[in-house]
């Protein structure tokens, strides 16, 4: 697990796993410059760095450009801090901004490194990788004719990137399969729709958030409005909020989503070494669901911004969290643009749930834990269970003129289909219906 968390990237996306807090050019840099002006520069260490630089220039087997050496030195400074701080060159910085706006090029998979191979953390909804059948937990061992073993994650990502409409062949090892799978994927420009919604049953809505982007908060409000229209402009009886395999994104988006369901109270608090990084964000006072019950679905791929939302709704007892333990990332990264078009992605603070709990390296513990199960309908063997009406000489129902044979309805078939396709969602819907039923009984 450690190797995976140390090397997590989103392929072709730039929306790095984490909570991102972007700042204007030079704002943080100026503050840092003023702080360090009074501190002594470690001249001895600078001399050592200069000496190493010179030795490499003189003695390395091949000539290396000064710019390349300096950029590698900067990368080393950042990578030695924590798994999520990084130096972003011009291209990586552009990818990051495109990712948070919801459009980018690539395959559409969240990847990390495990035992020297590329591990798929999750495919992103409705992308080439997802449509081709790539699954969470897959290990990529070859990219076209190149062995992944020995590649850095950055090199592997570079191999998988490419122009739209070009193809790449992934050789994948998957748990439960006897031999490696070969999956051919056509690269594409990917437009991530971070919010999707539908009505599960009359009065019960479903909203899927796949990532937290600039438009996620406003898109969530539109989705809630659409669900109410679908249900005759009535208030919803309950909502399933699905954040499984949501790798995170913008802090502001996570706050907006949480605020949509909370009337008051703290959403998240942020604490850093510098007091200027300390912030507390609170709800603004309007629950768009009018206190209708919420079930939040999470799993091991739910990270950072999605954990902020789950933690806020759980601590305020506004939702029931269902599924698997989440990823466990509770740090905030600030993007600091540099003058040459590059940027630093620097961890500047930790975040805490409303109760003051840090879920760093721990994750959100579900209120109701669900195993990853697949269910299927029993095969019809032609035998029917004997009922009272089948017994010889049974009494007739005095209130009915004829016996009505009860058959499986279309509604029942749809429920069975949902259970087969998504057991966790099926259970979440059943829980919502139970809560609604109990409320009705209590209000009689």
Kinemage of the C-alpha trace (Angstrom):
@kinemage 1
@onewidth
@group {chain A} dominant
@subgroup {mainchain}
@vectorlist {calphas} color= white
{ca unk a 1} P 0.000 0.000 0.000
{ca unk a 2} L 2.864 2.364 0.838
{ca unk a 3} L 4.382 2.028 -2.607
{ca unk a 4} L 1.024 2.810 -4.185
{ca unk a 5} L 0.359 5.927 -2.116
{ca unk a 6} L 3.880 7.191 -2.767
{ca unk a 7} L 3.407 7.064 -6.516
{ca unk a 8} L -0.211 7.956 -7.233
{ca unk a 9} L -1.037 9.868 -10.428
{ca unk a 10} L -4.035 10.245 -12.663
{ca unk a 11} L -3.150 9.238 -16.193
{ca unk a 12} L -3.354 12.137 -18.625
{ca unk a 13} L -5.471 14.077 -16.175
{ca unk a 14} L -3.285 16.240 -13.997
{ca unk a 15} L -5.997 16.145 -11.334
{ca unk a 16} L -3.546 14.681 -8.845
{ca unk a 17} L -4.987 12.544 -6.094
{ca unk a 18} L -5.702 14.984 -3.291
{ca unk a 19} L -7.360 18.148 -2.156
{ca unk a 20} L -6.124 20.998 -4.318
{ca unk a 21} L -6.129 24.627 -3.214
{ca unk a 22} L -5.005 26.847 -6.098
{ca unk a 23} L -3.580 30.306 -5.406
{ca unk a 24} L -2.837 33.303 -7.592
{ca unk a 25} L 0.587 33.767 -9.141
{ca unk a 26} L 3.200 34.762 -6.627
{ca unk a 27} L 0.870 35.170 -3.630
{ca unk a 28} L 2.297 32.326 -1.578
{ca unk a 29} L 5.747 32.811 -3.054
{ca unk a 30} L 5.889 36.447 -1.937
{ca unk a 31} L 4.790 35.537 1.568
{ca unk a 32} L 7.427 32.827 1.761
{ca unk a 33} L 10.111 35.143 0.424
{ca unk a 34} L 9.408 37.717 3.106
{ca unk a 35} L 9.507 35.051 5.799
{ca unk a 36} L 12.810 33.566 4.697
{ca unk a 37} L 14.533 36.904 4.154
{ca unk a 38} L 15.292 36.990 7.871
{ca unk a 39} L 16.566 33.411 7.922
{ca unk a 40} L 20.106 32.385 7.078
{ca unk a 41} L 20.706 30.453 3.870
{ca unk a 42} L 22.528 27.130 4.504
{ca unk a 43} L 25.624 28.142 2.531
{ca unk a 44} L 27.557 24.963 3.305
{ca unk a 45} L 24.780 22.796 1.896
{ca unk a 46} L 24.458 25.101 -1.121
{ca unk a 47} L 28.174 24.661 -1.736
{ca unk a 48} L 27.701 20.866 -1.612
{ca unk a 49} L 24.896 21.096 -4.146
{ca unk a 50} L 27.040 23.276 -6.391
{ca unk a 51} L 29.918 20.818 -6.094
{ca unk a 52} L 27.692 17.862 -7.029
{ca unk a 53} L 26.326 19.862 -9.971
{ca unk a 54} L 29.861 20.498 -11.200
{ca unk a 55} L 30.983 16.880 -10.792
{ca unk a 56} L 28.017 15.652 -12.810
{ca unk a 57} L 28.717 18.172 -15.565
{ca unk a 58} L 32.373 17.099 -15.734
{ca unk a 59} L 32.207 13.343 -15.261
{ca unk a 60} L 28.802 11.938 -16.250
{ca unk a 61} L 29.025 9.499 -19.149
{ca unk a 62} L 26.854 11.727 -21.351
{ca unk a 63} L 26.495 15.497 -21.538
{ca unk a 64} L 23.550 16.796 -19.515
{ca unk a 65} L 21.994 20.227 -20.044
{ca unk a 66} L 21.999 22.642 -17.114
{ca unk a 67} L 18.212 23.057 -17.294
{ca unk a 68} L 17.647 19.310 -17.042
{ca unk a 69} L 19.948 19.010 -14.025
{ca unk a 70} L 18.291 21.926 -12.235
{ca unk a 71} L 14.774 20.627 -12.882
{ca unk a 72} L 15.805 17.196 -11.561
{ca unk a 73} L 17.213 18.881 -8.455
{ca unk a 74} L 13.917 20.720 -7.894
{ca unk a 75} L 11.970 17.489 -8.361
{ca unk a 76} L 14.191 15.856 -5.763
{ca unk a 77} L 13.500 18.650 -3.287
{ca unk a 78} L 9.745 18.149 -3.608
{ca unk a 79} L 9.599 14.354 -3.869
{ca unk a 80} L 11.575 13.987 -0.652
{ca unk a 81} L 8.915 15.842 1.360
{ca unk a 82} L 5.802 13.664 1.085
{ca unk a 83} L 3.946 11.579 -1.533
{ca unk a 84} L 1.838 14.490 -2.795
{ca unk a 85} L 4.265 17.406 -3.107
{ca unk a 86} L 5.699 17.700 -6.620
{ca unk a 87} L 7.302 19.939 -9.193
{ca unk a 88} L 5.036 20.546 -12.184
{ca unk a 89} L 6.756 21.473 -15.425
{ca unk a 90} L 4.813 23.505 -17.991
{ca unk a 91} L 3.034 20.480 -19.442
{ca unk a 92} L 2.147 18.974 -16.049
{ca unk a 93} L 0.840 22.353 -14.863
{ca unk a 94} L -1.296 22.679 -17.997
{ca unk a 95} L -2.608 19.123 -17.500
{ca unk a 96} L -3.514 20.007 -13.912
{ca unk a 97} L -5.544 23.035 -14.922
{ca unk a 98} L -7.262 21.091 -17.698
{ca unk a 99} L -8.061 18.276 -15.278
{ca unk a 100} L -9.764 20.531 -12.756
{ca unk a 101} L -11.843 22.074 -15.551
{ca unk a 102} L -12.978 18.597 -16.610
{ca unk a 103} L -11.391 18.079 -20.039
{ca unk a 104} L -8.075 16.402 -20.838
{ca unk a 105} L -6.418 13.839 -23.047
{ca unk a 106} L -5.574 10.261 -22.103
{ca unk a 107} L -6.997 6.826 -21.311
{ca unk a 108} L -8.964 7.804 -18.219
{ca unk a 109} L -7.491 5.702 -15.421
{ca unk a 110} L -6.182 6.504 -11.967
{ca unk a 111} L -2.876 4.657 -11.624
{ca unk a 112} L -0.119 4.002 -9.102
{ca unk a 113} L 2.925 1.749 -8.766
{ca unk a 114} L 2.922 -1.540 -6.879
{ca unk a 115} L 5.822 -4.019 -6.860
{ca unk a 116} L 7.299 -2.350 -9.935
{ca unk a 117} L 4.106 -2.575 -12.009
{ca unk a 118} L 1.434 -0.006 -12.845
{ca unk a 119} L -1.644 -0.654 -10.710
{ca unk a 120} L -5.073 0.622 -11.711
{ca unk a 121} L -6.663 2.335 -8.717
{ca unk a 122} L -9.842 3.039 -10.663
{ca unk a 123} L -11.011 3.666 -14.228
{ca unk a 124} L -12.797 6.996 -14.603
{ca unk a 125} L -16.465 6.832 -15.578
{ca unk a 126} L -17.261 6.734 -19.300
{ca unk a 127} L -13.667 6.886 -20.570
{ca unk a 128} L -11.790 4.673 -23.073
{ca unk a 129} L -10.269 2.592 -20.252
{ca unk a 130} L -13.629 2.024 -18.553
{ca unk a 131} L -15.335 1.128 -21.821
{ca unk a 132} L -12.520 -1.271 -22.741
{ca unk a 133} L -13.039 -3.209 -19.516
{ca unk a 134} L -10.104 -2.057 -17.372
{ca unk a 135} L -10.903 -2.664 -13.693
{ca unk a 136} L -9.694 -1.395 -10.333
{ca unk a 137} L -6.890 -3.623 -9.049
{ca unk a 138} L -5.578 -4.577 -12.502
{ca unk a 139} L -1.767 -4.742 -12.770
{ca unk a 140} L -0.357 -3.509 -16.076
{ca unk a 141} L 2.770 -5.508 -16.931
{ca unk a 142} L 3.356 -4.473 -20.567
{ca unk a 143} L 2.637 -1.376 -22.656
{ca unk a 144} L 2.572 -2.455 -26.292
{ca unk a 145} L 5.876 -4.375 -26.557
{ca unk a 146} L 7.571 -2.674 -23.574
{ca unk a 147} L 7.940 -4.332 -20.175
{ca unk a 148} L 6.690 -2.075 -17.340
{ca unk a 149} L 9.026 -3.627 -14.762
{ca unk a 150} L 11.833 -1.159 -14.115
{ca unk a 151} L 9.949 1.876 -15.497
{ca unk a 152} L 9.222 4.841 -13.254
{ca unk a 153} L 5.560 5.775 -12.933
{ca unk a 154} L 6.246 8.966 -14.897
{ca unk a 155} L 7.812 6.963 -17.751
{ca unk a 156} L 4.886 4.543 -17.785
{ca unk a 157} L 2.398 7.416 -17.844
{ca unk a 158} L 4.335 9.033 -20.687
{ca unk a 159} L 4.094 5.776 -22.670
{ca unk a 160} L 0.346 5.606 -22.153
{ca unk a 161} L -0.253 9.202 -23.172
{ca unk a 162} L -0.585 10.034 -26.827
{ca unk a 163} L -2.633 11.696 -29.517
{ca unk a 164} L -6.388 11.012 -29.707
{ca unk a 165} L -7.406 8.095 -31.954
{ca unk a 166} L -4.070 6.319 -31.473
{ca unk a 167} L -4.109 2.916 -29.785
{ca unk a 168} L -2.136 1.176 -27.078
{ca unk a 169} L -2.166 -2.484 -26.033
{ca unk a 170} L -2.174 -3.096 -22.280
{ca unk a 171} L -1.165 -6.506 -20.964
{ca unk a 172} L -2.906 -6.916 -17.635
{ca unk a 173} L -2.749 -9.378 -14.755
{ca unk a 174} L -6.119 -9.607 -13.009
{ca unk a 175} L -7.004 -11.461 -9.847
{ca unk a 176} L -9.077 -14.555 -10.647
{ca unk a 177} L -7.800 -14.835 -14.233
{ca unk a 178} L -5.525 -17.761 -15.150
{ca unk a 179} L -3.479 -15.839 -17.703
{ca unk a 180} L -2.717 -12.197 -18.581
{ca unk a 181} L -5.370 -10.235 -20.473
{ca unk a 182} L -4.600 -8.095 -23.504
{ca unk a 183} L -6.765 -4.980 -23.731
{ca unk a 184} L -6.491 -2.621 -26.692
{ca unk a 185} L -7.508 0.969 -25.918
{ca unk a 186} L -7.950 3.929 -28.252
{ca unk a 187} L -6.779 7.186 -26.707
{ca unk a 188} L -9.240 10.064 -26.690
{ca unk a 189} L -9.909 13.580 -25.488
{ca unk a 190} L -11.724 12.885 -22.259
{ca unk a 191} L -14.468 15.127 -20.960
{ca unk a 192} L -15.292 14.127 -17.441
{ca unk a 193} L -18.872 14.686 -16.376
{ca unk a 194} L -18.241 14.825 -12.651
{ca unk a 195} L -21.945 14.726 -11.673
{ca unk a 196} L -24.583 12.326 -12.983
{ca unk a 197} L -28.066 11.650 -11.680
{ca unk a 198} L -31.115 9.438 -12.150
{ca unk a 199} L -34.274 8.350 -10.353
{ca unk a 200} L -33.929 4.861 -8.875
{ca unk a 201} L -37.564 4.521 -7.863
{ca unk a 202} L -40.305 7.087 -7.471
{ca unk a 203} L -39.078 9.629 -4.913
{ca unk a 204} L -35.620 8.109 -4.504
{ca unk a 205} L -32.750 9.788 -6.342
{ca unk a 206} L -29.189 8.832 -7.207
{ca unk a 207} L -26.255 11.204 -7.751
{ca unk a 208} L -22.808 10.003 -8.803
{ca unk a 209} L -19.793 12.323 -8.253
{ca unk a 210} L -16.717 10.920 -10.008
{ca unk a 211} L -14.312 13.807 -9.249
{ca unk a 212} L -14.367 17.277 -7.680
{ca unk a 213} L -13.899 19.947 -10.333
{ca unk a 214} L -14.661 23.635 -10.768
{ca unk a 215} L -18.267 22.982 -11.831
{ca unk a 216} L -19.088 20.131 -9.441
{ca unk a 217} L -20.952 22.268 -6.894
{ca unk a 218} L -23.171 23.969 -9.463
{ca unk a 219} L -23.686 20.695 -11.361
{ca unk a 220} L -24.836 19.026 -8.132
{ca unk a 221} L -27.473 21.698 -7.603
{ca unk a 222} L -28.696 21.246 -11.184
{ca unk a 223} L -28.870 17.470 -10.655
{ca unk a 224} L -30.981 17.889 -7.507
{ca unk a 225} L -33.313 20.246 -9.357
{ca unk a 226} L -33.669 17.747 -12.225
{ca unk a 227} L -34.447 14.907 -9.808
{ca unk a 228} L -37.231 16.953 -8.212
{ca unk a 229} L -38.706 17.691 -11.656
{ca unk a 230} L -38.584 13.987 -12.524
{ca unk a 231} L -40.563 13.316 -9.350
{ca unk a 232} L -43.398 15.756 -10.044
{ca unk a 233} L -41.588 18.700 -8.389
{ca unk a 234} L -41.964 17.026 -5.019
{ca unk a 235} L -39.290 16.778 -2.370
{ca unk a 236} L -37.262 13.590 -2.638
{ca unk a 237} L -37.868 10.789 -0.149
{ca unk a 238} L -34.157 9.974 -0.088
{ca unk a 239} L -30.895 10.220 -2.003
{ca unk a 240} L -27.935 7.918 -2.707
{ca unk a 241} L -24.727 9.942 -3.073
{ca unk a 242} L -22.174 7.708 -4.818
{ca unk a 243} L -18.502 8.681 -4.347
{ca unk a 244} L -16.917 5.263 -4.899
{ca unk a 245} L -13.557 5.468 -6.714
{ca unk a 246} L -13.654 9.263 -6.511
{ca unk a 247} L -9.967 10.265 -6.233
{ca unk a 248} L -10.570 13.820 -5.002
{ca unk a 249} L -10.030 17.203 -6.598
{ca unk a 250} L -10.735 20.772 -5.563
{ca unk a 251} L -11.271 21.679 -1.914
{ca unk a 252} L -13.758 24.396 -2.870
{ca unk a 253} L -15.890 21.849 -4.723
{ca unk a 254} L -15.930 19.497 -1.717
{ca unk a 255} L -17.084 22.360 0.506
{ca unk a 256} L -19.853 23.320 -1.947
{ca unk a 257} L -21.151 19.747 -2.114
{ca unk a 258} L -21.150 19.370 1.683
{ca unk a 259} L -22.856 22.746 2.097
{ca unk a 260} L -25.701 21.646 -0.190
{ca unk a 261} L -26.860 19.166 2.474
{ca unk a 262} L -26.013 20.978 5.732
{ca unk a 263} L -27.846 23.873 7.370
{ca unk a 264} L -25.039 24.929 9.703
{ca unk a 265} L -21.842 23.846 11.409
{ca unk a 266} L -18.260 23.220 10.362
{ca unk a 267} L -17.651 21.409 7.071
{ca unk a 268} L -13.875 21.056 7.361
{ca unk a 269} L -11.028 22.716 9.226
{ca unk a 270} L -7.535 23.150 7.793
{ca unk a 271} L -4.400 23.521 9.893
{ca unk a 272} L -0.868 24.173 8.665
{ca unk a 273} L 2.455 25.226 10.164
{ca unk a 274} L 1.829 28.824 9.092
{ca unk a 275} L -1.201 30.491 10.670
{ca unk a 276} L -2.165 31.933 7.293
{ca unk a 277} L -2.889 28.368 6.151
{ca unk a 278} L -5.371 27.774 8.997
{ca unk a 279} L -8.999 27.963 7.864
{ca unk a 280} L -12.396 26.756 8.977
{ca unk a 281} L -15.194 26.366 6.444
{ca unk a 282} L -18.801 26.264 7.639
{ca unk a 283} L -22.160 25.558 6.020
{ca unk a 284} L -24.152 28.582 4.897
{ca unk a 285} L -27.559 27.462 6.078
{ca unk a 286} L -29.647 25.690 3.415
{ca unk a 287} L -30.265 21.951 3.064
{ca unk a 288} L -31.426 21.452 -0.522
{ca unk a 289} L -32.954 18.071 0.383
{ca unk a 290} L -35.054 19.420 3.253
{ca unk a 291} L -33.644 16.800 5.631
{ca unk a 292} L -34.514 13.824 3.399
{ca unk a 293} L -32.267 10.862 4.298
{ca unk a 294} L -28.957 10.374 2.477
{ca unk a 295} L -26.839 7.249 2.030
{ca unk a 296} L -23.254 7.906 0.908
{ca unk a 297} L -21.406 5.093 -0.890
{ca unk a 298} L -17.601 4.978 -0.520
{ca unk a 299} L -14.809 2.445 -1.030
{ca unk a 300} L -11.015 2.184 -1.005
{ca unk a 301} L -10.802 4.415 -4.089
{ca unk a 302} L -12.659 7.278 -2.380
{ca unk a 303} L -9.977 9.783 -1.435
{ca unk a 304} L -9.368 13.271 -0.136
{ca unk a 305} L -12.121 15.628 -1.341
{ca unk a 306} L -14.649 12.784 -1.321
{ca unk a 307} L -13.506 11.958 2.230
{ca unk a 308} L -14.123 15.576 3.246
{ca unk a 309} L -17.744 15.289 2.099
{ca unk a 310} L -18.262 11.864 3.686
{ca unk a 311} L -16.644 13.008 6.940
{ca unk a 312} L -18.729 16.185 7.140
{ca unk a 313} L -22.039 14.404 6.515
{ca unk a 314} L -21.104 11.604 8.917
{ca unk a 315} L -20.012 13.870 11.789
{ca unk a 316} L -23.170 15.971 11.462
{ca unk a 317} L -25.254 12.766 11.376
{ca unk a 318} L -26.698 14.006 8.107
{ca unk a 319} L -25.996 10.814 6.158
{ca unk a 320} L -25.317 7.132 6.642
{ca unk a 321} L -21.963 6.113 5.181
{ca unk a 322} L -22.037 2.698 3.513
{ca unk a 323} L -19.380 0.612 1.794
{ca unk a 324} L -15.668 0.075 2.450
{ca unk a 325} L -12.967 1.993 4.350
{ca unk a 326} L -11.857 4.974 2.259
{ca unk a 327} L -8.329 5.745 1.019
{ca unk a 328} L -7.183 7.927 3.929
{ca unk a 329} L -5.642 11.120 2.537
{ca unk a 330} L -6.128 14.189 4.736
{ca unk a 331} L -3.588 16.697 3.457
{ca unk a 332} L -4.048 19.856 1.409
{ca unk a 333} L -1.863 20.776 -1.542
{ca unk a 334} L -1.391 24.384 -2.647
{ca unk a 335} L -0.494 25.024 -6.275
{ca unk a 336} L 2.128 27.778 -6.463
{ca unk a 337} L 2.717 29.062 -10.020
{ca unk a 338} L 6.325 29.964 -10.875
{ca unk a 339} L 7.547 32.625 -13.270
{ca unk a 340} L 8.659 30.219 -16.027
{ca unk a 341} L 5.221 28.656 -16.499
{ca unk a 342} L 5.865 25.754 -14.146
{ca unk a 343} L 4.500 25.361 -10.614
{ca unk a 344} L 4.977 23.714 -7.254
{ca unk a 345} L 2.326 21.440 -5.803
{ca unk a 346} L 3.160 21.770 -2.128
{ca unk a 347} L 1.536 20.145 0.885
{ca unk a 348} L 0.738 23.082 3.159
{ca unk a 349} L -1.798 21.769 5.669
{ca unk a 350} L -3.784 18.869 7.083
{ca unk a 351} L -7.551 18.836 7.142
{ca unk a 352} L -9.858 17.640 9.909
{ca unk a 353} L -13.490 16.530 9.935
{ca unk a 354} L -16.027 18.670 11.861
{ca unk a 355} L -15.406 16.652 15.052
{ca unk a 356} L -11.692 17.505 14.814
{ca unk a 357} L -10.710 14.033 13.601
{ca unk a 358} L -7.812 13.459 11.216
{ca unk a 359} L -8.396 10.545 8.853
{ca unk a 360} L -4.843 10.731 7.451
{ca unk a 361} L -3.581 7.218 6.597
{ca unk a 362} L -6.766 5.848 8.181
{ca unk a 363} L -9.759 6.814 6.055
{ca unk a 364} L -13.469 7.161 6.732
{ca unk a 365} L -14.968 4.159 8.517
{ca unk a 366} L -18.416 3.336 7.075
{ca unk a 367} L -21.422 3.213 9.402
{ca unk a 368} L -22.473 0.103 7.497
{ca unk a 369} L -19.702 -1.979 5.951
{ca unk a 370} L -20.400 -3.867 2.737
{ca unk a 371} L -18.178 -6.497 1.178
{ca unk a 372} L -17.578 -6.406 -2.555
{ca unk a 373} L -20.199 -8.929 -3.593
{ca unk a 374} L -21.834 -10.023 -6.809
{ca unk a 375} L -25.291 -11.547 -6.543
{ca unk a 376} L -27.261 -13.479 -9.113
{ca unk a 377} L -30.828 -14.671 -9.453
{ca unk a 378} L -31.497 -18.314 -8.632
{ca unk a 379} L -32.200 -20.390 -11.709
{ca unk a 380} L -35.832 -21.396 -12.129
{ca unk a 381} L -35.961 -25.197 -11.770
{ca unk a 382} L -39.693 -25.303 -12.458
{ca unk a 383} L -40.596 -26.188 -8.862
{ca unk a 384} L -42.910 -23.838 -7.002
{ca unk a 385} L -43.190 -23.474 -3.251
{ca unk a 386} L -46.504 -24.850 -1.960
{ca unk a 387} L -48.847 -22.180 -0.571
{ca unk a 388} L -52.151 -22.322 1.292
{ca unk a 389} L -54.160 -21.951 -1.926
{ca unk a 390} L -52.487 -25.112 -3.287
{ca unk a 391} L -53.718 -27.310 -0.437
{ca unk a 392} L -56.704 -29.547 -1.134
{ca unk a 393} L -59.847 -28.286 0.570
{ca unk a 394} L -58.399 -24.881 1.550
{ca unk a 395} L -60.816 -22.175 2.622
{ca unk a 396} L -61.589 -19.547 0.014
{ca unk a 397} L -60.911 -15.891 0.656
{ca unk a 398} L -64.300 -14.532 1.641
{ca unk a 399} L -63.456 -11.025 0.427
{ca unk a 400} L -62.651 -12.028 -3.146
{ca unk a 401} L -64.757 -13.667 -5.829
{ca unk a 402} L -61.775 -15.306 -7.497
{ca unk a 403} L -58.198 -16.102 -6.639
{ca unk a 404} L -55.659 -13.839 -8.314
{ca unk a 405} L -52.344 -15.423 -9.252
{ca unk a 406} L -49.447 -13.209 -8.164
{ca unk a 407} L -46.598 -13.026 -10.646
{ca unk a 408} L -43.238 -11.227 -10.638
{ca unk a 409} L -43.913 -7.641 -11.681
{ca unk a 410} L -41.747 -5.480 -13.920
{ca unk a 411} L -40.752 -3.560 -10.791
{ca unk a 412} L -39.500 -6.763 -9.172
{ca unk a 413} L -37.443 -7.623 -12.244
{ca unk a 414} L -35.849 -4.157 -12.221
{ca unk a 415} L -34.931 -4.576 -8.547
{ca unk a 416} L -33.315 -7.926 -9.272
{ca unk a 417} L -31.395 -6.377 -12.162
{ca unk a 418} L -30.117 -3.594 -9.881
{ca unk a 419} L -29.014 -6.158 -7.283
{ca unk a 420} L -27.096 -8.083 -9.944
{ca unk a 421} L -25.468 -5.013 -11.482
{ca unk a 422} L -24.653 -3.036 -8.304
{ca unk a 423} L -25.250 -4.775 -5.001
{ca unk a 424} L -24.073 -1.805 -2.903
{ca unk a 425} L -26.488 0.553 -4.648
{ca unk a 426} L -29.292 -1.972 -4.202
{ca unk a 427} L -28.603 -2.113 -0.457
{ca unk a 428} L -28.379 1.687 -0.229
{ca unk a 429} L -31.793 2.040 -1.873
{ca unk a 430} L -33.317 -0.540 0.485
{ca unk a 431} L -31.909 1.355 3.471
{ca unk a 432} L -33.393 4.637 2.242
{ca unk a 433} L -36.788 3.019 1.789
{ca unk a 434} L -36.590 1.602 5.304
{ca unk a 435} L -35.730 5.004 6.800
{ca unk a 436} L -38.602 6.619 4.906
{ca unk a 437} L -41.007 3.931 6.112
{ca unk a 438} L -39.948 4.393 9.739
{ca unk a 439} L -40.406 8.164 9.459
{ca unk a 440} L -43.928 7.687 8.124
{ca unk a 441} L -44.784 5.339 10.984
{ca unk a 442} L -43.419 7.796 13.549
{ca unk a 443} L -45.421 10.671 12.043
{ca unk a 444} L -48.765 8.839 12.169
